[in-house]
């Protein structure tokens, strides 16, 4: 994880219309994320960082929460984190049973009530640090609303900065805690 400033300095990444996108019950994004060996594993430079691809990556998911970062060590590279869900975690009926929070580059699911399989829920959700490839992609990410369903295409990456700063992506969907977030270079981002 990158060094971060207190959560008070983080602000939700909200569009002009910041109301969540409502949905009737039902799975909106049924498929698991797609992850494959990178078609090209050569690193490249971006904003003074070396970006090293680990896997080609795509997904369709629902935004559970969005947070903008302006002051932590990775904010210039990945200004927005999205907590996202697919499969059962894209269903409003299940999401009503959770509170989702984000802060300090983590996200947390708090069950509301009994009988919830939190381990299963976490296998269908992730916190993603998004590195936009272009200004257009950045604007699309920054304008996405909670509840929106989106598609993303890009790469899971590791990052190295000139001052020794490093940031690494998880390559698993079943991990939790420090190091479990996906660090995603985003080539395309489309919100439906």
C-alpha positions in Angstrom: 0.0 0.0 0.0 1.1 3.5 -0.6 1.7 5.9 2.2 -1.4 8.0 2.7 -2.6 11.1 4.5 -5.5 11.0 6.9 -8.9 9.9 5.5 -10.2 13.4 6.1 -8.3 14.6 3.1 -10.1 12.1 0.8 -13.2 13.1 -1.0 -15.8 11.1 -2.8 -15.4 11.1 -6.6 -18.8 12.5 -7.4 -20.3 13.6 -10.7 -22.5 16.8 -10.9 -25.4 14.5 -10.3 -24.1 12.6 -7.3 -27.2 10.5 -6.6 -26.6 6.7 -6.8 -28.0 5.0 -9.9 -31.0 3.0 -8.8 -31.6 -0.6 -10.0 -34.3 -3.2 -9.4 -33.1 -6.5 -7.8 -31.2 -8.8 -10.1 -27.6 -9.5 -11.1 -26.4 -6.7 -13.4 -22.8 -7.9 -14.1 -22.9 -11.7 -14.0 -19.4 -12.5 -15.3 -16.1 -12.8 -13.4 -13.3 -10.4 -14.4 -11.2 -11.7 -17.3 -7.5 -11.9 -16.7 -4.9 -13.3 -19.1 -1.2 -13.2 -19.6 -0.2 -9.8 -21.1 -0.1 -9.7 -24.9 2.9 -7.4 -24.4 4.9 -7.5 -21.2 7.3 -4.6 -22.0 7.2 -1.8 -19.4 6.5 1.8 -20.3 6.9 5.3 -18.7 3.9 7.4 -17.6 4.2 10.6 -15.5 7.7 9.7 -14.4 6.7 6.2 -13.3 7.7 2.8 -14.8 4.5 0.8 -15.5 5.1 -3.0 -15.8 2.1 -5.0 -17.1 1.3 -8.2 -15.3 -2.0 -9.3 -17.0 -4.5 -8.1 -19.6 -7.7 -7.4 -17.7 -11.3 -6.6 -18.4 -14.5 -6.6 -16.5 -18.1 -5.4 -16.3 -19.0 -4.4 -12.8 -21.2 -2.2 -10.6 -19.8 0.7 -8.7 -20.3 0.1 -5.0 -18.4 3.3 -3.9 -16.0 5.8 -5.4 -13.3 7.9 -3.7 -11.0 10.6 -5.1 -7.5 10.9 -3.8 -5.6 14.2 -4.0 -2.9 14.1 -1.4 -1.5 10.6 -0.9 1.6 9.3 -2.7 -0.3 7.6 -5.5 -2.8 10.4 -6.2 -1.1 11.8 -9.3 -1.1 8.4 -10.9 -4.4 6.9 -9.6 -6.7 9.7 -8.6 -9.8 7.5 -8.1 -10.5 4.2 -6.4 -13.6 2.3 -7.2 -15.1 -0.4 -4.9 -16.8 -2.6 -7.4 -19.0 -5.8 -7.4 -19.9 -8.4 -10.0 -22.0 -11.5 -9.8 -24.1 -11.5 -6.7 -22.4 -8.3 -5.6 -24.0 -6.4 -8.5 -27.5 -7.3 -7.2 -29.4 -4.6 -5.4 -31.2 -7.3 -3.3 -27.8 -8.4 -1.8 -26.2 -5.0 -1.6 -29.1 -3.7 0.6 -27.6 -6.0 3.2 -24.2 -4.3 3.3 -22.7 -0.9 4.1 -19.7 -0.2 1.8 -17.0 2.3 2.9 -13.7 3.4 1.5 -10.7 5.2 2.9 -6.9 5.1 2.9 -7.0 3.1 -0.3 -9.0 0.3 1.2 -12.7 -0.7 1.1 -14.8 -2.5 3.7 -18.0 -4.4 3.6 -20.1 -4.2 6.8 -22.9 -6.8 6.9 -26.3 -5.6 8.0 -27.9 -8.6 9.8 -27.2 -12.3 10.1 -26.9 -15.0 7.6 -24.6 -13.2 5.2 -21.6 -15.1 3.7 -19.0 -12.3 3.8 -16.3 -14.5 2.4 -18.4 -15.2 -0.7 -19.3 -11.6 -1.0 -15.7 -10.5 -0.9 -14.9 -13.0 -3.8 -17.2 -10.9 -5.9 -16.0 -7.5 -5.0 -12.7 -5.5 -5.2 -11.1 -2.2 -4.6 -9.4 -0.9 -7.7 -6.8 1.8 -7.9 -7.4 3.2 -11.5 -4.6 4.7 -13.6 -6.3 6.4 -16.5 -4.4 6.1 -19.8 -5.8 9.3 -21.2 -7.6 12.5 -20.1 -10.8 11.1 -21.7 -10.6 7.9 -19.6 -9.8 10.0 -16.5 -12.9 12.2 -17.1 -15.1 9.0 -17.5 -13.8 7.5 -14.3 -14.2 10.7 -12.3 -17.8 11.1 -13.5 -19.0 7.6 -12.7 -21.8 7.4 -10.1 -22.4 4.9 -7.3 -24.6 2.1 -8.7 -23.5 2.6 -12.3 -22.6 -0.4 -14.3 -19.4 0.0 -16.3 -17.0 -1.9 -18.6 -13.3 -1.6 -18.3 -10.4 -2.8 -20.4 -6.8 -2.5 -19.4 -4.0 -4.2 -17.6 -3.1 -5.1 -14.0 0.3 -3.5 -13.4 3.1 -2.9 -10.9 4.5 0.6 -10.6 7.9 1.9 -9.7 8.7 5.6 -9.1 12.0 7.5 -9.5 12.3 7.8 -5.7 11.9 4.1 -4.9 8.1 4.2 -4.6 6.5 1.0 -5.6 2.9 -0.1 -5.9 1.8 -3.6 -6.8 -1.4 -5.1 -8.1 -3.0 -8.2 -6.7 -3.5 -11.0 -9.3 -6.1 -12.9 -7.3 -9.8 -12.4 -6.7 -9.9 -14.3 -3.4 -7.5 -12.3 -1.3 -8.3 -9.6 1.3 -6.4 -7.1 3.3 -3.2 -5.2 2.5 -2.0 -6.0 -1.1 -5.4 -7.3 -2.2 -6.4 -4.4 -4.4 -6.1 -4.3 -8.1 -3.8 -1.6 -9.6 -5.3 -1.2 -13.1 -4.0 0.7 -16.1 -7.3 1.7 -17.8 -7.3 1.9 -21.6 -11.1 2.0 -21.9 -13.8 2.9 -19.4 -17.5 3.0 -20.4 -20.3 3.6 -17.9 -23.8 2.4 -19.0 
